[in-house]
Amino acid sequence: MQNKLTLVRNQFPILRQTAHGKCLAYLDSAATTQKPQCVIDSLNYYYSTTNANIHRGVYQLSETATAAFEKSRHTVQRFINAKSAAECIFVKSSTEAINLVAQSYGARFVQTGDEILISAMEHHSNIVPWQMLCERQGAILKVIPMNDRGELILDNIEQYFSTKTKLLAITHASNALGTINPIADIIKRAHAHNIPVLVDGAQSAAHMPIDVQALDCDFFCFSSHKIYGPTGVGVLYGKAKWLEQMPPYQGGGEMILQVSFEKTTYNELPYKFEAGTPAIAEVIGLGRALEFVTELGWDWISQHETELLHYATEKLALIPGIKIIGTAPEKVGVISFTLDNIHPHDIGSIVDQEGVAIRTGHHCAMPVMDFFKLPGTARASIGIYNTPEDIDQLVQSLERVKQVFYGKRKVQAV
Amino acid sequence: MNIEELYQELIIDHGSSPRNCCALANATGSAEGFNPLCGDKVKVYLKIQNSTIEQASFTGNGCAISTASASLMTEALLGKTTTEALSLATHFKNNLTQPVQAGSEAPSLGKLEAFSGVREFPARVKCATLAWHTLQAAIKHETTVVCTENIRVELEPGNSENAEEIQQEEVI
């Protein structure tokens, strides 16, 4: 186990550097993950050997680039077990994937008086696009509430379903709390009322196997940069039956079959939704990242991250004044916490000086912070490369926070 | 850089036990500040008489840097004219953001020198300056109100046309 972890860590060159003269304890993978050498190499290799625009050129270089790009789409298809590669659309981020559905599905299926259902623990990117849609169409946004542990209250979820509910958009795992929602069950119950479901997988795809056919979700999205791939690429999976009925999201090159000034015929799936030259190198890099994760295997990833989550939770709980926000039994490796009344930004600045990189603030989930009546939290999040030593470094750095804050107060009292 | 240079004793003290941290019932002006990036909020209250700040207070929530900055600001403002206060705000902000000029003899900021360490932490500059931006907004609003009131006192009742003209001139 330990040996494999060392091998994994060695794949990430950035982790060899120091921060403020200390070992770098990178505990912000929920914001973005670091990149393994194979992904970095794939970008370098692409630009050194393969670069050409795709889908158009008849020359060899363009054909090679197109093949590498489309191979990545098939890697994505296998990774999430989509029925067809045509159901996997490359976008720039999970955020764009949700915006695409809100605009395109929204324009086609959401009318005045209809309802969109989300949950109380959504990231702003799974709130704002729906608010914008509701404003445009005169629809109503409804919210499934949560409890003090940061779990959705699902006992009677049916009370939020109505014949006017046109979509349930829900996160698989909360970026602010770590909670893993029981989406298989939620999807089954929504489908019993003919409500399609979009799953925001930004925080889940790197931590557990995803099978969109088994889940039977209608849409699923995730971001490359949160699963050890390059920035600038995300994936929208959608069932063909929806995507075919949805109008294009953006107009331009690639998404057309024929254009005249009188009429344009749109391309088939997935190209209908991929206007313009995509992030070719990054899409290829994403494919490499997914292969990397698959090679590591979910058994090892799950075991390693779960052990580390439990280790971190136990260690942090031992520090007087620490309160963990989000205590659901099923969590990804996200630990949000507060330390007495010390503001998260002060915690972040001080632990940074100790080489510890954590996120502080509202985590783009202001409604979650409002629910817990907090201005923000400090958040440590775990990736495949983290070690128990990273957690120990975090714990020590939090002692330093107390020293900075309370050491002086005592001195002053004297 | 040592973190203690950022979190100086005075900052920890005012961050943990802020002074003048309450709403001002008889305020003649106030303004709200918000840092959407981190969610810090502050509201600054001023009681100004004859262009002099007689009382200053604030409410809101933020980190130790932003709370201490607001707290020390309210102390520093007492007895200052609005012009002096605006000049102090500019001076305070420049001290954190402008390059240090060798040989320049800038007036001392007194206790506010405690924030000099912030210059080494660019991510925290906005925390330290939020209250001061808000102060500027409060004073600018206050100037308008004070002028209007002064003018109204001086003018004959009902002569609102002239009052508007003069008020506009004052604002300009």
HADDOCK unambig.tbl for C-alpha pairs under 7 A between the chains (distance, minus, plus):
assign (segid A and resid 343 and name CA) (segid B and resid 62 and name CA) 6.83 0.50 0.50
assign (segid A and resid 343 and name CA) (segid B and resid 63 and name CA) 4.79 0.50 0.50
assign (segid A and resid 343 and name CA) (segid B and resid 64 and name CA) 6.78 0.50 0.50
assign (segid A and resid 345 and name CA) (segid B and resid 63 and name CA) 6.10 0.50 0.50
assign (segid A and resid 346 and name CA) (segid B and resid 63 and name CA) 6.13 0.50 0.50
assign (segid A and resid 346 and name CA) (segid B and resid 64 and name CA) 6.64 0.50 0.50
assign (segid A and resid 350 and name CA) (segid B and resid 3 and name CA) 6.51 0.50 0.50
assign (segid A and resid 353 and name CA) (segid B and resid 3 and name CA) 6.87 0.50 0.50
assign (segid A and resid 361 and name CA) (segid B and resid 38 and name CA) 5.60 0.50 0.50
assign (segid A and resid 362 and name CA) (segid B and resid 38 and name CA) 6.85 0.50 0.50
assign (segid A and resid 375 and name CA) (segid B and resid 39 and name CA) 6.60 0.50 0.50
assign (segid A and resid 404 and name CA) (segid B and resid 4 and name CA) 6.99 0.50 0.50
assign (segid A and resid 405 and name CA) (segid B and resid 12 and name CA) 6.30 0.50 0.50
assign (segid A and resid 408 and name CA) (segid B and resid 9 and name CA) 6.23 0.50 0.50
assign (segid A and resid 409 and name CA) (segid B and resid 13 and name CA) 6.90 0.50 0.50
